[in-house]
Amino acid sequence: MCIFVKKSRLRLYITTAMCLIYVSLFSQTVRKYSNEFMNIGVDAAALGMSSAVTSHSADVNSGYWNPAGLLKLEDSQLSLMHSSYFANIANYDYAAYAMPLDNESAIGISVIRFAVDDILNTTQLIDAEGNINYDRISLFSTADYGLTFSYARALPVQGLNYGVNAKVIRRIIGDFASSWGFGLDVGAQFETNNNWKFGIMARDITTTFNSWAIDEAKFATISDAVAGQNQELPETTEITIPKLQIGISKLIDFNHDYTLLTAINLNMRFAENNDVFTTSFASINPALGFEFGYIDMVYLRGGMGNFQNELQLDNTEQLSFQPSFGLGFKYSGIQVDYAFTDIGDQSVALYSNVFSLKIDLGIFR
């Protein structure tokens, strides 16, 4: 039982959920959906286009979207992003660095942290005699980390590149439990002479897994915290099923001052859900995006994604989607981007504001 005093209703919901996460986390032997924090997305420029960037991603952030795009780097780049969710209770941070090795290869490294800090642990608030003792309240944090190493290389076919990601996942829930996970991504891009670009990204092709280590003594105190809800310690393996993303984009140049980039993604999960196209084998969710540029300095972006067949109260289905909007400014190797969008339904607010920074490190030479 969780009791909280002098907290907002929102914080009450979040903290209560985190107090019960220990029981629910281990309620299944093998969970096929895990590491969802790795699907939120990075870079406000990409998010402003509803993440429809698999085919044309060509900077330091390609380590996340499609590692094959790292081969387009002309110099070292650094990228930073920060977002907050749940009324600033949860924080999402991202940093990446990438550099070309030569004309035919490039490498990158990125790290993502999604965390809720200073959570109230009230599982011991009520003692054995039924008395409430606020001195028994403690604080802890839950954090998810994703470290990605990327490598890209050109193939003998002109315009065709491929890339590979090796991912290390670290998840921590206070002193109660922690896990390690490992997985691989593979991506490819192909560009024609008339500015058509094609891309494919296979995420978690090895069915990325997480193996949890649980403090059994602490688990026992948690599982006994709610009367009648005692839990046995189950298996501790999570599996992240593969996902496939296919993208096409076209860049149109108007008199060298104005450009229009249009893109479409087909995002496939090998599971049945309420995506707009779904079967028992796989579900497909399209995403559409555009970017209007002026003298390669100012950018206006928009997109639509997350098309869903939502079940209504009268048992009918209604098609819904999430729009996005973005702005960007680039000058002398420094680019600042903004996106106004719903980030993968990770926020209780309908929309989120995201800022990101990208720097070409060659400007400091």
Sequence and secondary structure as in RCSB ss.txt:
>XXXX:A:sequence
MCIFVKKSRLRLYITTAMCLIYVSLFSQTVRKYSNEFMNIGVDAAALGMSSAVTSHSADVNSGYWNPAGLLKLED
SQLSLMHSSYFANIANYDYAAYAMPLDNESAIGISVIRFAVDDILNTTQLIDAEGNINYDRISLFSTADYGLTFS
YARALPVQGLNYGVNAKVIRRIIGDFASSWGFGLDVGAQFETNNNWKFGIMARDITTTFNSWAIDEAKFATISDA
VAGQNQELPETTEITIPKLQIGISKLIDFNHDYTLLTAINLNMRFAENNDVFTTSFASINPALGFEFGYIDMVYL
RGGMGNFQNELQLDNTEQLSFQPSFGLGFKYSGIQVDYAFTDIGDQSVALYSNVFSLKIDLGIFR
>XXXX:A:secstr
     S  HHHHHHHHHHHHHHHHHTSSSEESS  GGGGS   HHHHTTTT  TTT  STTHHHH GGGGGG SS
 EEEEEEEEETTTTEEEEEEEEEEEEETTEEEEEEEEEEEEEEEEE TTSB TTS B GGG EEEEEEEEEEEEE
EEEE SSTTEEEEEEEEEEEEEETTTEEEEEEEEEEEEEEE TTSEEEEEEEESTT  EEEEEE HHHHHHHHTS
STT        EEE   EEEEEEEEEEEETTTEEEEEEEEEEEESS  SBSEE SS EEEEEEEEEEEETTTEEE
EEEEEEEEEEE TTS EEEEEEEEEEEEEEETTEEEEEEEE  TT SSSS EEEEEEEEEGGGG 
